[in-house]
Amino acid sequence: MQRRIVSLLPSATEIVCALGARDELVGVSHECDFPGDVVGLPVLTSAKFGKQKSSAAIDRAVRDVVREALAVYDIDTARLGALEPDVIVTQDLCDVCAVSIDDVRSAVARLAHRDSIELVSLTPTRLADIWADVRRTAQVLGRSEDGDRVVADAERRIEDVRRRAAAATRPRVLSIEWLEPVMIGGMWMPELIEIAGGTPMVTSAGDHAPTLAMADLEALDPDVVLVKPCGFPLEDTLRELPALARSIPWDRWRAVAGGNVFIADGNAYFNRPGPRIVDSLEILAACVHPDRFPEFRAAYGAAVRRIGPDLAPRAF
């Protein structure tokens, strides 16, 4: 049965395509950009604030919208109705990351054929939730075997990293989710750090990302720092290096002195709870134990830079 699928979330789009249903995808969000052939599909969402240049400016813009009790994103209901979807895949986790589930439900309620639309809402906070969402989406799309295949491949790769990192020392790893203000990666990030052979700092699996003041950051002394702001491609984060240096105790952390600060593409990896979360794990493993995972350093070299004490980006 050929379905008409709308995805309102980048990770959902990646899940749908990994399940082999790309040809059934008829509409996406304004942030859906992978795989490359989804670019050009009808776009159904937009941000209420214009494109900002820095993490501080984005933070202010989002807070201004929320302060006015407004949704951060709009849905093009007319275009959604014209596409006549059978399935809409969205999220119920973060109203700052994508359209809210309440807004999606309101949009669906205004469609003439709403009774025939199946709404799939993804709510992952841990790794197991990501794979459960893959299987649930696969079941709705009539592709359960594809869901099992995607999950089995992911679990195989995860176990390979876990096995190879198991006998290594476990450096303290700090994952930075946002720069101004500084937010620490939570949700599935502590699990990824542990599997990659590190010891996560500040957060535990399933925690939402906390915001830390400088005094809190000064009490930390990580061995490895991974910076991957949510939604920021690598080049955007590299422009934010001065903000990084003033936002953390740059001259005091051993990770900085040892050249173990890594900047990664936070738009493509780490912050999208879909199939590429395993790629994210492999990047992390190469940051934590570069001697054990040289092939990952080669494979993901375009997406990661090592930052020295002088703030100069170096090859991964």
VOMAR-821779 format. One line per 10 residues: their letters; for each residue x, y negated, z of N, C-alpha, C. Coordinates in Angstrom, 3 decimals, decimal comma. Example, Ala and Ser with C-alpha at 12.3 -4.5 7.8 and 13.67 -1.06 7.14 Angstrom:
% residues 2
AS	13,190 5,690 7,800 12,300 4,500 7,800 13,200 3,300 7,800  12,850 2,250 7,080 13,670 1,060 7,140 12,900 -0,030 7,870 .
END
This chain:
% residues 316
MQRRIVSLLP	0,840 1,205 0,000 0,000 0,000 0,000 0,875 -1,255 0,000  0,694 -2,118 -0,964 1,448 -3,352 -1,068 0,811 -4,407 -0,167  1,582 -4,911 0,782 1,088 -5,929 1,702 1,608 -7,298 1,301  0,976 -8,325 1,856 1,452 -9,692 1,690 1,903 -10,157 3,070  3,222 -10,305 3,218 3,821 -10,555 4,526 4,334 -11,986 4,598  4,038 -12,641 5,716 4,607 -13,946 6,026 5,476 -13,796 7,269  6,688 -14,338 7,217 7,579 -14,354 8,377 7,819 -15,797 8,790  7,591 -16,093 10,059 7,782 -17,442 10,574 9,000 -17,541 11,486  9,946 -16,644 11,283 11,110 -16,551 12,158 12,263 -15,931 11,368  13,461 -16,516 11,401 14,580 -15,954 10,625 14,878 -14,497 10,949 .
SATEIVCALG	14,889 -14,128 12,230 15,193 -12,734 12,572 14,108 -11,796 12,070  12,864 -12,261 12,061 11,768 -11,434 11,539 11,937 -11,215 10,046  12,356 -12,252 9,336 12,610 -12,117 7,904 13,698 -11,077 7,656  14,748 -11,100 8,461 15,828 -10,125 8,304 15,339 -8,710 8,605  14,461 -8,579 9,603 13,900 -7,267 9,925 13,055 -6,751 8,767  12,173 -7,598 8,251 11,303 -7,191 7,143 12,138 -6,723 5,952  13,185 -7,470 5,648 14,025 -7,101 4,496 14,825 -5,834 4,774  15,321 -5,664 5,985 16,067 -4,449 6,334 15,182 -3,215 6,236  13,895 -3,388 6,430 12,946 -2,279 6,332 12,573 -1,969 4,890  13,096 -2,743 3,951 12,813 -2,489 2,546 11,572 -3,157 2,020 .
ARDELVGVSH	11,053 -4,164 2,758 9,797 -4,798 2,370 9,994 -6,197 1,799  11,187 -6,487 1,276 11,437 -7,825 0,728 10,425 -8,186 -0,349  10,045 -7,249 -1,208 9,124 -7,561 -2,303 7,725 -7,897 -1,811  7,423 -7,585 -0,559 6,105 -7,887 0,000 6,085 -9,212 0,756  7,243 -9,834 0,888 7,360 -11,094 1,615 6,914 -12,247 0,714  5,919 -13,019 1,159 5,376 -14,085 0,315 5,601 -15,476 0,889  6,020 -15,595 2,147 6,252 -16,901 2,754 7,158 -16,783 3,954  7,932 -17,864 4,234 8,922 -17,830 5,305 8,931 -19,168 6,045  9,755 -19,238 7,098 9,940 -20,487 7,827 11,009 -21,328 7,145  11,132 -22,573 7,572 12,131 -23,475 6,987 13,556 -23,081 7,362 .
ECDFPGDVVG	13,722 -22,173 8,319 15,057 -21,760 8,747 15,463 -20,392 8,206  14,594 -19,727 7,487 14,903 -18,400 6,952 15,855 -18,538 5,762  17,037 -17,939 5,888 18,053 -18,097 4,844 18,831 -16,815 4,564  18,399 -15,691 5,161 19,110 -14,427 4,947 18,094 -13,290 4,933  18,270 -12,353 3,984 19,243 -12,349 2,889 18,995 -13,493 1,899  20,001 -13,762 1,068 19,967 -14,953 0,237 18,774 -15,053 -0,686  18,196 -13,914 -1,084 17,109 -13,987 -2,056 15,775 -14,390 -1,440  15,723 -14,678 -0,126 14,482 -15,210 0,448 14,419 -16,717 0,267  15,575 -17,338 -0,017 15,589 -18,775 -0,272 14,836 -19,029 -1,571  13,871 -19,920 -1,517 13,028 -20,175 -2,678 11,608 -19,684 -2,492 .
LPVLTSAKFG	11,383 -18,824 -1,494 10,015 -18,434 -1,174 9,272 -19,622 -0,564  7,940 -19,656 -0,650 7,189 -20,755 -0,038 7,538 -20,936 1,433  7,822 -22,175 1,822 8,202 -22,508 3,196 6,974 -23,028 3,933  6,724 -22,477 5,120 5,471 -22,731 5,819 5,618 -23,507 7,116  6,841 -23,829 7,522 7,034 -24,574 8,760 7,981 -25,745 8,526  7,960 -26,689 9,461 8,878 -27,825 9,422 9,058 -28,346 10,841  10,216 -28,978 11,086 10,489 -29,542 12,407 9,867 -30,926 12,519  9,448 -31,294 13,745 8,832 -32,604 13,955 9,868 -33,713 14,055  11,144 -33,343 14,138 12,198 -34,355 14,178 13,118 -34,154 12,978  13,731 -35,226 12,513 14,612 -35,149 11,362 15,903 -34,427 11,678 .
KQKSSAAIDR	16,703 -34,176 10,658 17,978 -33,485 10,842 18,909 -34,364 11,654  19,382 -33,828 12,771 20,301 -34,540 13,643 21,719 -34,019 13,427  22,712 -34,849 13,738 24,091 -34,496 13,439 24,824 -33,828 14,581  24,348 -33,960 15,795 25,090 -33,432 16,932 24,176 -32,675 17,873  24,787 -31,838 18,723 24,005 -31,089 19,701 23,336 -32,026 20,688  24,008 -33,109 21,075 23,406 -34,071 22,005 22,188 -34,747 21,378  22,293 -35,120 20,095 21,174 -35,772 19,413 19,992 -34,816 19,252  20,280 -33,557 18,928 19,205 -32,564 18,808 18,527 -32,368 20,148  19,315 -32,263 21,207 18,743 -32,080 22,545 17,821 -33,237 22,902  18,252 -34,471 22,617 17,408 -35,639 22,913 16,136 -35,617 22,088 .
AVRDVVREAL	16,252 -35,272 20,798 15,077 -35,263 19,925 14,055 -34,232 20,377  14,525 -33,037 20,730 13,612 -31,990 21,188 12,943 -32,400 22,496  13,739 -32,946 23,418 13,161 -33,365 24,700 12,128 -34,464 24,509  12,360 -35,382 23,551 11,380 -36,442 23,280 10,071 -35,861 22,775  10,160 -34,878 21,885 8,941 -34,247 21,358 8,187 -33,516 22,462  8,917 -32,761 23,263 8,286 -31,991 24,346 7,683 -32,926 25,384  8,369 -34,051 25,650 7,874 -35,010 26,639 6,511 -35,565 26,233  6,291 -35,656 24,927 4,996 -36,137 24,423 3,964 -35,022 24,340  4,321 -33,854 24,898 3,421 -32,686 24,916 3,058 -32,243 23,504  4,016 -32,355 22,599 3,812 -31,940 21,216 4,567 -30,650 20,932 .
AVYDIDTARL	4,087 -29,906 19,946 4,830 -28,746 19,478 6,057 -29,229 18,715  7,133 -28,468 18,777 8,381 -28,863 18,121 8,290 -28,666 16,609  7,433 -27,721 16,156 7,336 -27,398 14,730 5,892 -27,469 14,255  5,734 -27,772 12,980 4,422 -27,776 12,331 4,289 -26,567 11,422  3,047 -26,114 11,230 2,730 -25,052 10,277 1,890 -25,643 9,152  2,255 -25,337 7,927 1,479 -25,768 6,765 0,310 -24,794 6,600  -0,806 -25,118 7,263 -1,949 -24,203 7,290 -2,562 -24,022 5,904  -2,602 -25,095 5,127 -3,188 -24,996 3,790 -2,383 -24,033 2,918  -1,085 -24,154 2,971 -0,242 -23,274 2,170 -0,316 -21,839 2,686  -0,368 -21,699 4,012 -0,508 -20,371 4,592 -1,786 -19,706 4,104 .
GALEPDVIVT	-2,874 -20,450 4,095 -4,140 -19,895 3,627 -4,094 -19,507 2,165  -3,414 -20,325 1,352 -3,329 -20,040 -0,087 -2,549 -18,758 -0,361  -1,634 -18,412 0,528 -0,835 -17,196 0,334 -1,602 -15,929 0,698  -2,676 -16,067 1,438 -3,536 -14,944 1,828 -2,735 -13,758 2,394  -1,989 -13,992 3,476 -1,176 -12,893 4,032 -2,037 -11,818 4,699  -1,522 -10,608 4,672 -2,121 -9,508 5,435 -1,452 -9,379 6,806  -0,156 -9,737 6,853 0,637 -9,613 8,079 1,427 -10,896 8,276  1,410 -11,420 9,502 2,262 -12,546 9,882 3,151 -12,083 11,019  4,464 -12,239 10,829 5,415 -11,867 11,880 5,978 -13,150 12,467  5,854 -13,302 13,787 6,300 -14,512 14,464 6,915 -14,129 15,800 .
QDLCDVCAVS	6,977 -15,082 16,756 7,627 -14,809 18,031 6,849 -15,447 19,182  7,081 -14,928 20,366 6,444 -15,445 21,577 7,505 -15,545 22,666  8,620 -16,181 22,326 9,756 -16,202 23,239 10,229 -17,613 23,536  10,371 -18,452 22,499 10,971 -19,775 22,699 10,318 -20,778 21,753  9,611 -21,766 22,309 8,930 -22,759 21,481 9,896 -23,760 20,856  11,168 -23,760 21,319 12,174 -24,640 20,737 12,845 -23,975 19,540  12,815 -22,635 19,509 13,501 -21,897 18,439 12,642 -21,733 17,189  11,338 -21,674 17,350 10,441 -21,438 16,214 9,039 -21,854 16,621  8,111 -21,785 15,660 6,734 -22,171 15,964 6,190 -21,341 17,133  5,362 -21,962 17,952 4,814 -21,263 19,110 3,732 -20,290 18,678 .
IDDVRSAVAR	3,545 -19,251 19,456 2,519 -18,255 19,147 1,129 -18,874 19,198  0,911 -19,845 20,085 -0,401 -20,493 20,169 -0,713 -21,254 18,895  0,313 -21,921 18,331 0,092 -22,650 17,078 -0,179 -21,694 15,923  0,473 -20,547 15,934 0,216 -19,550 14,889 -1,214 -19,032 15,007  -1,627 -18,732 16,216 -3,003 -18,245 16,406 -4,021 -19,291 15,963  -3,748 -20,563 16,272 -4,664 -21,629 15,851 -4,725 -21,734 14,339  -3,548 -21,588 13,690 -3,524 -21,645 12,224 -4,300 -20,487 11,625  -4,120 -19,304 12,178 -4,824 -18,124 11,670 -6,331 -18,278 11,853  -6,727 -18,858 12,980 -8,157 -19,019 13,259 -8,850 -19,902 12,228  -8,094 -20,762 11,546 -8,686 -21,658 10,549 -8,732 -21,054 9,156 .
LAHRDSIELV	-8,182 -19,846 9,004 -8,169 -19,212 7,689 -9,441 -18,417 7,458  -9,936 -18,480 6,230 -11,208 -17,824 5,917 -11,128 -16,318 6,069  -9,989 -15,736 5,763 -9,846 -14,285 5,802 -9,130 -13,815 7,069  -9,265 -14,568 8,172 -8,475 -14,315 9,380 -8,682 -12,923 9,952  -9,863 -12,350 9,757 -10,127 -11,030 10,342 -9,275 -9,939 9,719  -8,721 -10,219 8,550 -7,917 -9,196 7,870 -6,419 -9,386 8,083  -6,035 -10,362 8,916 -4,617 -10,658 9,139 -4,145 -9,987 10,423  -3,045 -9,253 10,326 -2,443 -8,646 11,511 -1,271 -9,510 11,958  -1,305 -9,899 13,227 -0,278 -10,766 13,793 0,700 -9,925 14,610  1,984 -9,969 14,238 3,033 -9,251 14,964 3,897 -10,282 15,664 .
SLTPTRLADI	3,913 -10,259 16,994 4,690 -11,227 17,757 5,879 -10,533 18,413  7,083 -11,033 18,126 8,300 -10,444 18,650 8,718 -11,179 19,926  9,078 -10,429 20,967 9,435 -11,051 22,243 10,680 -10,395 22,849  11,789 -10,350 22,147 12,956 -9,651 22,682 13,720 -10,482 23,709  14,105 -9,859 24,799 15,010 -10,489 25,749 16,258 -9,639 25,992  16,209 -8,356 25,583 17,344 -7,454 25,739 17,513 -6,646 24,456  18,624 -5,945 24,363 18,897 -5,171 23,148 17,798 -4,163 22,856  17,347 -3,445 23,878 16,306 -2,436 23,661 15,044 -3,059 23,087  14,759 -4,314 23,473 13,575 -5,008 22,946 13,717 -5,280 21,455  14,935 -5,599 21,018 15,155 -5,851 19,590 14,810 -4,617 18,775 .
WADVRRTAQV	15,306 -3,459 19,221 15,043 -2,232 18,465 13,581 -1,817 18,570  12,948 -2,108 19,704 11,506 -1,838 19,827 10,719 -2,718 18,852  11,145 -3,984 18,692 10,480 -4,875 17,739 10,661 -4,396 16,304  11,855 -3,880 15,992 12,082 -3,340 14,642 11,112 -2,193 14,386  11,003 -1,288 15,336 10,124 -0,127 15,147 8,653 -0,540 15,093  8,277 -1,517 15,917 6,877 -1,963 15,914 6,526 -2,642 14,598  7,427 -3,477 14,100 7,203 -4,119 12,806 7,124 -3,074 11,701  8,011 -2,095 11,756 8,008 -1,021 10,753 6,693 -0,259 10,761  6,164 -0,018 11,946 4,902 0,720 12,041 3,759 -0,070 11,405  3,712 -1,378 11,685 2,656 -2,218 11,111 2,764 -2,247 9,589 .
LGRSEDGDRV	3,987 -2,224 9,076 4,195 -2,296 7,628 4,114 -0,935 6,958  3,825 0,099 7,738 3,761 1,440 7,167 5,118 1,975 6,768  6,160 1,567 7,501 7,529 1,955 7,165 8,258 2,500 8,393  7,610 3,360 9,132 8,190 3,879 10,369 9,514 4,586 10,148  9,625 5,337 9,049 10,889 6,032 8,780 12,017 5,035 8,533  11,703 3,943 7,870 12,721 2,904 7,656 13,123 2,269 8,977  12,150 2,087 9,868 12,464 1,548 11,185 13,397 2,460 11,954  13,131 3,752 11,905 14,018 4,717 12,577 15,418 4,666 11,978  15,488 4,508 10,651 16,792 4,448 9,986 17,578 3,224 10,427  16,930 2,063 10,444 17,604 0,821 10,832 18,114 0,909 12,273 .
VADAERRIED	17,278 1,423 13,163 17,667 1,516 14,573 18,787 2,539 14,757  18,680 3,678 14,085 19,715 4,709 14,220 21,072 4,193 13,750  21,093 3,448 12,652 22,349 2,897 12,157 22,914 1,887 13,150  22,044 1,049 13,714 22,491 0,068 14,701 23,058 0,748 15,932  22,367 1,749 16,425 22,827 2,441 17,628 24,139 3,173 17,393  24,336 3,699 16,200 25,600 4,362 15,884 26,754 3,371 15,945  26,581 2,207 15,351 27,626 1,196 15,362 27,879 0,654 16,771  26,822 0,497 17,529 26,970 0,025 18,908 27,775 1,023 19,732  27,461 2,279 19,606 28,169 3,303 20,387 29,629 3,404 19,978  29,919 3,141 18,706 31,304 3,151 18,256 32,100 2,058 18,961 .
VRRRAAAATR	31,520 0,854 19,054 32,194 -0,241 19,761 32,337 0,091 21,237  31,274 0,598 21,843 31,317 0,933 23,264 32,437 1,946 23,559  32,532 2,959 22,731 33,533 4,010 22,935 34,944 3,455 22,808  35,173 2,639 21,800 36,526 2,137 21,546 36,958 1,083 22,571  35,994 0,406 23,191 36,319 -0,618 24,182 36,359 -0,075 25,602  35,929 1,162 25,795 35,696 1,685 27,148 36,950 1,726 28,002  38,092 2,103 27,440 39,304 2,297 28,230 40,125 1,019 28,375  39,660 -0,076 27,836 40,426 -1,322 27,863 40,183 -2,078 29,168  41,061 -3,040 29,456 40,808 -3,955 30,561 39,563 -4,784 30,226  38,949 -5,374 31,225 37,684 -6,071 31,016 37,836 -7,553 31,371 .
PRVLSIEWLE	38,251 -8,360 30,402 38,395 -9,797 30,658 37,048 -10,456 30,934  37,101 -11,557 31,666 35,884 -12,321 31,959 35,528 -13,176 30,743  34,308 -13,025 30,272 33,879 -13,664 29,026 32,743 -14,629 29,306  32,892 -15,861 28,833 31,837 -16,865 28,944 31,296 -17,161 27,559  29,999 -17,023 27,403 29,319 -17,277 26,128 28,575 -18,600 26,231  28,916 -19,546 25,363 28,297 -20,875 25,383 27,286 -20,988 24,249  26,055 -21,269 24,636 24,909 -21,290 23,720 24,632 -22,678 23,147  25,056 -23,715 23,880 24,810 -25,094 23,457 25,888 -25,962 24,084  26,207 -27,097 23,458 27,358 -27,889 23,910 26,992 -29,096 24,763  26,052 -29,885 24,338 25,672 -31,061 25,116 24,158 -31,100 25,303 .
PVMIGGMWMP	23,653 -30,614 26,442 24,367 -30,110 27,616 24,870 -28,681 27,397  25,769 -28,240 28,265 26,331 -26,892 28,144 25,323 -25,871 28,671  24,957 -24,929 27,794 24,074 -23,831 28,170 24,828 -22,527 27,975  24,606 -21,592 28,873 25,312 -20,315 28,851 24,413 -19,243 28,255  24,974 -18,427 27,380 24,185 -17,393 26,711 23,619 -16,370 27,687  22,329 -16,119 27,544 21,666 -15,095 28,346 21,058 -14,038 27,455  19,846 -13,592 27,803 19,129 -12,582 27,029 20,014 -11,348 26,791  20,296 -11,045 25,522 21,079 -9,849 25,161 22,591 -10,100 25,207  23,028 -11,346 25,390 24,455 -11,637 25,360 25,246 -10,905 26,448  24,788 -10,851 27,706 25,565 -10,095 28,695 25,727 -8,624 28,324 .
ELIEIAGGTP	24,713 -8,036 27,700 24,838 -6,648 27,257 25,886 -6,517 26,161  25,861 -7,443 25,210 26,855 -7,400 24,133 28,264 -7,525 24,703  28,445 -8,422 25,660 29,767 -8,615 26,260 30,239 -7,342 26,949  29,356 -6,701 27,684 29,738 -5,466 28,381 30,088 -4,353 27,393  29,296 -4,200 26,345 29,574 -3,158 25,349 30,911 -3,436 24,663  31,222 -4,725 24,436 32,457 -5,106 23,761 33,674 -5,009 24,669  33,477 -4,595 25,911 34,603 -4,408 26,815 34,950 -5,609 27,655  33,992 -6,510 27,856 34,221 -7,678 28,695 33,328 -7,678 29,919  33,552 -8,661 30,788 32,720 -8,870 31,968 31,973 -10,185 31,786  30,647 -10,156 31,661 29,902 -11,402 31,428 29,920 -12,301 32,650 .
MVTSAGDHAP	30,016 -13,594 32,407 30,002 -14,574 33,480 28,682 -15,337 33,489  28,205 -15,662 34,660 27,057 -16,531 34,939 25,712 -15,824 34,772  25,475 -15,178 33,624 24,163 -14,604 33,356 24,184 -13,080 33,386  22,988 -12,517 33,589 22,773 -11,073 33,500 21,801 -10,802 32,360  21,738 -9,557 31,932 20,872 -9,185 30,813 19,438 -9,616 31,077  18,830 -10,266 30,089 17,451 -10,704 30,188 17,270 -12,110 30,712  18,332 -12,715 31,269 18,225 -14,081 31,790 18,050 -15,081 30,656  17,268 -16,126 30,922 17,219 -17,251 29,993 18,482 -18,088 30,161  18,850 -18,826 29,128 20,107 -19,576 29,129 20,052 -20,723 30,139  20,915 -20,699 31,177 20,934 -21,802 32,137 21,800 -22,956 31,642 .
TLAMADLEAL	21,495 -24,152 32,124 22,304 -25,336 31,845 23,230 -25,583 33,029  24,528 -25,732 32,753 25,514 -25,926 33,813 26,100 -27,330 33,756  26,223 -27,953 34,925 26,907 -29,238 35,047 28,409 -29,007 35,113  29,166 -30,083 34,951 30,618 -29,957 34,951 31,125 -29,332 36,248  30,525 -29,675 37,376 30,980 -29,112 38,655 30,843 -27,598 38,658  29,772 -27,089 38,081 29,587 -25,636 37,996 30,610 -25,009 37,056  30,882 -25,672 35,945 31,845 -25,158 34,978 33,262 -25,164 35,547  33,567 -26,150 36,371 34,902 -26,221 36,969 35,161 -25,068 37,919  34,085 -24,461 38,427 34,243 -23,325 39,334 34,516 -22,026 38,581  34,429 -22,066 37,270 34,665 -20,885 36,447 36,086 -20,924 35,875 .
DPDVVLVKPC	36,599 -19,767 35,547 37,903 -19,707 34,868 37,915 -18,487 33,946  37,190 -18,577 32,828 37,063 -17,410 31,938 38,369 -17,057 31,240  38,491 -15,787 30,906 39,629 -15,314 30,107 39,376 -15,512 28,612  38,098 -15,389 28,225 37,684 -15,544 26,827 36,440 -16,411 26,793  36,392 -17,342 25,867 35,210 -18,192 25,685 34,729 -18,041 24,249  33,447 -17,751 24,093 32,820 -17,680 22,772 31,789 -18,792 22,679  31,958 -19,671 21,705 31,055 -20,807 21,506 30,272 -20,563 20,230  28,937 -20,461 20,349 28,117 -20,187 19,164 26,745 -20,848 19,347  26,719 -22,192 19,209 25,464 -22,909 19,436 24,335 -22,404 18,549  23,178 -22,265 19,139 22,011 -21,724 18,448 21,652 -22,589 17,241 .
GFPLEDTLRE	21,614 -21,961 16,066 21,223 -22,663 14,856 22,334 -23,428 14,166  23,541 -23,422 14,730 24,641 -24,179 14,144 25,513 -23,277 13,271  25,621 -23,560 11,965 26,639 -22,887 11,153 28,020 -23,255 11,663  29,018 -22,490 11,253 30,379 -22,688 11,739 30,868 -24,112 11,525  30,627 -24,666 10,332 31,155 -25,994 10,041 30,563 -27,070 10,944  29,282 -26,911 11,344 28,660 -27,875 12,251 29,307 -27,821 13,629  29,586 -26,610 14,113 30,205 -26,482 15,427 31,632 -27,005 15,409  32,350 -26,792 14,322 33,715 -27,315 14,235 33,717 -28,840 14,317  32,695 -29,483 13,794 32,601 -30,945 13,927 32,331 -31,359 15,365  31,839 -30,414 16,172 31,502 -30,696 17,567 32,658 -30,407 18,533 .
LPALARSIPW	33,835 -30,103 18,025 34,950 -29,768 18,915 35,261 -30,866 19,930  35,203 -32,159 19,575 35,403 -33,184 20,608 34,367 -33,086 21,729  33,123 -32,735 21,379 32,091 -32,560 22,399 32,408 -31,374 23,289  32,949 -30,312 22,696 33,334 -29,148 23,491 34,404 -29,529 24,507  35,405 -30,275 24,062 36,516 -30,632 24,949 36,074 -31,511 26,110  35,041 -32,343 25,900 34,597 -33,207 26,999 33,492 -32,577 27,839  32,932 -31,470 27,348 31,809 -30,842 28,048 32,234 -29,754 29,018  33,435 -29,216 28,852 33,940 -28,166 29,729 35,296 -28,604 30,283  35,802 -27,941 31,318 37,118 -28,292 31,885 38,250 -27,823 30,961  38,416 -28,496 29,843 39,283 -28,045 28,771 40,723 -27,810 29,232 .
DRWRAVAGGN	41,220 -28,657 30,088 42,618 -28,557 30,506 42,828 -27,609 31,684  41,761 -26,963 32,165 41,892 -26,159 33,371 41,631 -24,677 33,151  40,933 -24,331 32,087 40,569 -22,929 31,887 41,725 -22,159 31,252  41,952 -20,946 31,759 43,019 -20,100 31,207 42,697 -19,664 29,777  41,421 -19,556 29,434 41,064 -19,186 28,061 41,571 -20,222 27,068  41,519 -21,496 27,467 42,008 -22,561 26,593 43,522 -22,475 26,465  44,207 -22,366 27,591 45,672 -22,304 27,582 46,180 -21,096 26,796  45,441 -19,992 26,867 45,848 -18,773 26,182 45,394 -18,674 24,746  44,709 -19,698 24,247 44,226 -19,658 22,863 43,114 -18,657 22,645  42,314 -18,413 23,690 41,235 -17,431 23,595 39,854 -18,086 23,625 .
VFIADGNAYF	39,747 -19,221 22,949 38,455 -19,862 22,713 38,096 -19,618 21,255  36,913 -19,078 21,033 36,473 -18,723 19,685 35,186 -19,466 19,345  35,132 -20,000 18,139 33,929 -20,651 17,612 33,343 -19,722 16,557  32,075 -19,368 16,719 31,431 -18,462 15,766 30,200 -19,115 15,153  29,791 -18,591 14,023 28,592 -19,052 13,322 27,364 -18,661 14,139  26,826 -19,628 14,885 25,682 -19,350 15,747 24,358 -19,349 15,005  24,371 -19,746 13,743 23,150 -19,680 12,953 22,931 -18,284 12,395  24,000 -17,665 11,913 23,885 -16,335 11,313 23,925 -15,231 12,353  24,692 -15,444 13,432 24,947 -14,369 14,384 24,563 -14,773 15,805  24,430 -13,762 16,655 24,234 -13,892 18,092 22,842 -14,378 18,496 .
NRPGPRIVDS	22,295 -15,356 17,788 21,034 -15,953 18,205 19,836 -15,472 17,396  20,062 -14,511 16,503 18,962 -13,927 15,728 18,779 -12,473 16,158  17,745 -12,187 16,927 17,551 -10,818 17,426 16,983 -9,878 16,371  17,840 -9,541 15,422 17,476 -8,622 14,354 18,652 -7,726 14,030  18,698 -7,152 12,846 19,753 -6,194 12,490 21,165 -6,744 12,642  21,362 -8,053 12,369 22,723 -8,596 12,432 23,218 -8,831 13,856  22,429 -8,449 14,848 22,941 -8,515 16,215 24,086 -7,523 16,389  24,119 -6,483 15,569 25,232 -5,532 15,625 26,488 -6,160 15,019  26,346 -6,925 13,950 27,478 -7,685 13,423 28,015 -8,625 14,503  27,108 -9,215 15,248 27,495 -10,117 16,331 28,330 -9,383 17,374 .
LEILAACVHP	27,907 -8,175 17,716 28,669 -7,359 18,656 30,075 -7,092 18,125  30,183 -6,794 16,847 31,496 -6,502 16,269 32,399 -7,737 16,277  31,822 -8,908 16,027 32,589 -10,152 16,142 33,078 -10,332 17,569  32,182 -10,130 18,517 32,521 -10,296 19,929 33,623 -9,326 20,349  33,532 -8,091 19,902 34,544 -7,094 20,244 35,921 -7,521 19,749  35,971 -8,113 18,570 37,247 -8,569 18,023 37,780 -9,785 18,773  36,890 -10,577 19,392 37,332 -11,704 20,216 37,869 -11,214 21,560  37,194 -10,238 22,148 37,558 -9,762 23,482 38,783 -8,856 23,436  38,840 -7,967 22,429 39,949 -7,019 22,300 40,444 -6,989 20,848  41,125 -8,048 20,407 41,533 -8,124 18,996 42,432 -6,982 18,551 .
DRFPEFRAAY	43,219 -6,427 19,473 44,117 -5,342 19,095 43,372 -4,052 18,808  42,196 -3,877 19,388 41,426 -2,651 19,204 40,477 -2,712 18,007  40,185 -3,917 17,515 39,189 -4,055 16,445 39,724 -4,945 15,316  40,878 -4,607 14,759 41,443 -5,472 13,705 40,572 -5,531 12,459  39,837 -4,461 12,168 39,017 -4,467 10,955 37,869 -5,460 11,049  37,390 -5,734 12,270 36,327 -6,714 12,435 36,865 -8,133 12,261  38,088 -8,357 12,679 38,688 -9,672 12,457 38,771 -9,957 10,963  39,105 -8,938 10,180 39,173 -9,109 8,728 37,784 -9,279 8,120  36,831 -8,486 8,590 35,493 -8,490 7,992 34,738 -9,792 8,252  34,954 -10,392 9,428 34,164 -11,566 9,809 35,004 -12,837 9,869 .
GAAVRRIGPD	36,145 -12,829 9,194 37,044 -13,970 9,257 36,423 -15,283 8,816  35,466 -15,227 7,902 34,840 -16,461 7,409 33,886 -17,074 8,424  33,482 -16,307 9,431 32,452 -16,762 10,366 32,991 -17,169 11,725  34,304 -17,043 11,939 34,889 -17,281 13,261 36,199 -18,050 13,116  36,443 -18,964 14,072 37,734 -19,637 14,181 38,222 -19,535 15,624  39,542 -19,420 15,759 40,179 -19,444 17,064 40,640 -20,878 17,314  40,352 -21,414 18,490 40,657 -22,811 18,787 41,788 -22,884 19,796  42,869 -23,583 19,428 44,003 -23,721 20,320 43,804 -24,856 21,305  44,705 -24,995 22,264 44,616 -26,076 23,251 44,582 -27,460 22,620  45,155 -27,577 21,406 45,158 -28,870 20,698 43,885 -29,120 19,911 .
LAPRAF	42,888 -28,240 20,060 41,597 -28,330 19,363 41,699 -28,041 17,874  42,824 -27,532 17,429 42,983 -27,207 16,011 42,402 -25,833 15,715  41,500 -25,705 14,724 40,959 -24,401 14,347 42,013 -23,549 13,657  42,062 -22,281 14,026 42,985 -21,344 13,422 42,209 -20,143 12,915  42,820 -19,379 12,037 42,156 -18,200 11,482 41,871 -17,206 12,594  40,771 -16,494 12,416 40,359 -15,447 13,347 41,363 -14,316 13,310 .
END
